[in-house]
Amino acid sequence: MSVTKLWWPMASRAGVFEKRAVHFLQFCNVEPIIRRTTDMRKKSPGLTTRLSVAALALASLQVSAATWKYAIEESLTEVQGVYATRFKEVVEANSGHKVQIYPFGTLGESVDVMEQAQAGILQFVDQSPGFTGSLIPEAQVFLMPYVLPEKKSEINYFFKNSKVINEHFPALYADKGLELLTMFPEGRVHITTQKPFETPADLDGVKVRVMTSPLLVETYRSFGAVPTPLPWGEVFGALQTKMIQGQENPMFYIESTKMYEVSEVITDIGHNIFTTAVMANKDFYDGLSDDDKALIQKAIDEANDYVLSYQQGLENDSVARIKAARPGVRFVSLDEDKRVLFREASAPVKARFVEMTGDSGKAILEQMEADLLAATGK
């Protein structure tokens, strides 16, 4: 139980003060003080009231200088880590709070981290719709192939101004105990394989690791591959042992996680932009003061601007480092006459999304398409 839950909002009656003071002492694990407080309450009610006020003041100090836990799906040097670090810097520069960042692997797999965020063990979490799609099916709209544009300025405009993100999704996340703070792009998705491919027929029988999203499974099935959901921690070994033959990720992540060491070809078919979402535990967020909520929004806004600027040139830099580390890796970008084959093959995925999500998903898809239209040419 958090100190915030114990003390906010503050009650006005002395009896409630005393009860919450005892709760705070329990939180601090000082049982001897609790026993003495209880004994003195019987002997001197006035004295225990003063003790309650003192404990309340101590609790207020604790609330005003909290340590917030923030888990990400990547390392501190990757995009989510860069974002979280900037968020931490803004929070700590403008308050007495501290932010403790937990990179991927320190708290388990993505499903474990999400459970901890929902339970309030973590205050903040960064997780992509590829994983939250099982929890919030409508979030899979960001995994739909050939919906998001490739032009960076249009993508950035969409994520900053999207009504579907700012107005539609918050209620869906709130239903799962989460406060949606923002979504941002992490770059174009590329597919690594052992052999080159140019058509869906070329992927026949090829096992491609995907995140645990039903829609992503449908997408890769339409591409002709055999979609294979696996926890990220098992992917490198599965590629090494040939249990799977491919996976998808932004170029910076292929480079930083050394996926190129167990892959022969890296292909861009232009099908998607990797999206991620930053969330807070709903109870934690709702219990914050207006000042702290404003502080979080300031940190989110500054981190958004920072991470979009940080990603300028990141893909090209990653390609250069991969070529230097393993010159034999082949890079392929399919021409439009080849991409259209994948676009046409995956067209039914849109209808499948609506089947999975019903009227809610249909409304979200329509709003997203309107938002993307507004971003065209930006």
Secondary structure by P-SEA (a helix, b strand, c coil): cccccccccccccaaaaaaaaaaaaaaaccaaaaaaaaaaaaccaaaaaaaaaaaaaaaaaaaabbbbbbbbccccccaaaaaaaaaaaaaaacccbbbbbbcccccccaaaaaaaaaaccccbbbbccccccccccccccccccccccccaaaaaaaaacccccccccaaaaaaacbbbcccccccbbbbbcccccccccccccbbbbbcccaaaaaaaaaaccbbbbbcccaaaaaaaacccccccccaaaaaaacccccccbbbbcccccbbbbbbccaaaaaaccaaaaaaaaaaaaaaaaaaaaaacaaaaaaaaaaaaacccbbbbbbcaaaaaaaaaaacaaaaaaaaaccaaaaaaaaaaaaaaaaaccc
